Amino acid sequence: MAKPYARRKMRIPYRSLVPRDIDGLLFAGRCLSAEPDAMVRLRLIPVCFATGQAAGLAAALAVREGVAPRDLAVGQIQEGLRRQGMELGPPNRLPDDVVSGVTGERD
């Protein structure tokens, strides 16, 4: 079966995990905020894994720092994800708000 989305990188901004009007909550998996075109790829399991990892790390950092998740520096989350082995792309070419860089294919 052809999967035209499988080899294309998907970068997910941290703001997609943070609800606009509720503090202390993060979204991950299939309940992210996104445009309809992006939702086709967001529902894939590797994306769910990656956003869950990013949300979990952000929650832990927020508790450790004593701040709301929306107030975290995204660079701090990116650094933590890299230390955990997540491929985000080259740091100098990564948009400031991206916390997940995944493809739809299996490793």
C-alpha positions as CSV (number, residue, x, y, z in Angstrom):
1,M,0.0,0.0,0.0
2,A,1.4,3.4,-1.0
3,K,1.8,5.9,1.9
4,P,2.6,9.3,0.3
5,Y,3.0,10.8,3.8
6,A,5.4,8.3,5.1
7,R,8.7,9.9,4.2
8,R,7.8,13.5,4.7
9,K,8.9,15.1,8.0
10,M,6.2,16.6,10.1
11,R,7.2,19.3,12.6
12,I,4.7,20.0,15.3
13,P,4.8,23.3,17.2
14,Y,4.5,23.3,21.0
15,R,1.5,25.6,20.8
16,S,-0.4,22.7,19.3
17,L,-0.1,20.8,22.6
18,V,-1.1,23.8,24.9
19,P,-4.8,24.7,25.2
20,R,-5.5,28.3,24.5
21,D,-7.7,29.0,27.6
22,I,-6.8,26.3,30.2
23,D,-3.6,26.4,32.3
24,G,-1.9,23.3,33.6
25,L,-3.1,21.0,30.7
26,L,-1.3,19.6,27.7
27,F,-2.7,17.7,24.7
28,A,-1.0,14.8,22.9
29,G,-1.9,12.1,20.4
30,R,-5.0,12.6,18.3
31,C,-6.5,15.5,20.1
32,L,-4.0,18.2,19.1
33,S,-5.0,21.5,17.6
34,A,-4.3,21.6,13.8
35,E,-5.6,22.5,10.4
36,P,-7.8,19.8,8.8
37,D,-5.1,19.0,6.2
38,A,-2.6,18.2,8.9
39,M,-5.0,16.0,10.9
40,V,-4.6,13.2,8.3
41,R,-1.0,12.7,9.4
42,L,-1.4,13.7,13.1
43,R,-3.6,10.6,13.7
44,L,-0.7,8.2,12.9
45,I,0.7,6.3,15.8
46,P,4.4,7.5,15.5
47,V,3.1,11.1,15.8
48,C,1.0,10.1,18.8
49,F,4.1,8.7,20.4
50,A,6.2,11.8,19.7
51,T,3.6,14.3,20.9
52,G,3.1,12.2,24.1
53,Q,6.8,12.2,24.7
54,A,6.9,16.0,24.2
55,A,3.9,16.6,26.4
56,G,5.3,14.3,29.2
57,L,8.6,16.1,29.2
58,A,6.9,19.5,29.2
59,A,4.8,18.4,32.1
60,A,7.8,17.2,34.1
61,L,9.7,20.4,33.3
62,A,6.8,22.6,34.3
63,V,6.5,20.8,37.7
64,R,10.2,21.1,38.3
65,E,10.3,24.8,37.3
66,G,7.1,25.6,39.2
67,V,5.5,27.2,36.1
68,A,2.6,26.6,33.8
69,P,3.4,24.5,30.8
70,R,2.6,27.4,28.5
71,D,5.3,29.5,30.2
72,L,8.2,27.0,29.5
73,A,10.9,28.0,27.1
74,V,10.5,25.8,24.0
75,G,14.2,25.6,23.6
76,Q,14.4,23.8,27.0
77,I,11.8,21.2,25.8
78,Q,13.7,20.8,22.5
79,E,17.0,20.2,24.4
80,G,15.4,17.6,26.6
81,L,13.8,15.8,23.7
82,R,17.2,15.7,21.9
83,R,18.8,14.2,25.0
84,Q,16.1,11.6,25.0
85,G,17.0,10.7,21.4
86,M,14.2,12.4,19.5
87,E,15.2,13.6,16.0
88,L,14.2,17.2,15.7
89,G,16.5,18.2,12.9
90,P,19.5,20.6,12.9
91,P,19.2,23.0,15.9
92,N,20.2,26.0,13.8
93,R,17.5,25.3,11.2
94,L,14.6,24.4,13.5
95,P,11.8,26.8,14.1
96,D,11.7,28.1,17.6
97,D,8.4,26.5,18.6
98,V,8.8,23.0,17.2
99,V,8.8,20.1,19.7
100,S,8.3,17.1,17.5
101,G,9.8,16.0,14.2
102,V,8.5,12.7,13.0
103,T,7.7,10.8,9.9
104,G,4.9,8.4,9.4
105,E,7.2,5.4,8.8
106,R,8.4,2.8,11.2
107,D,12.1,2.6,12.1
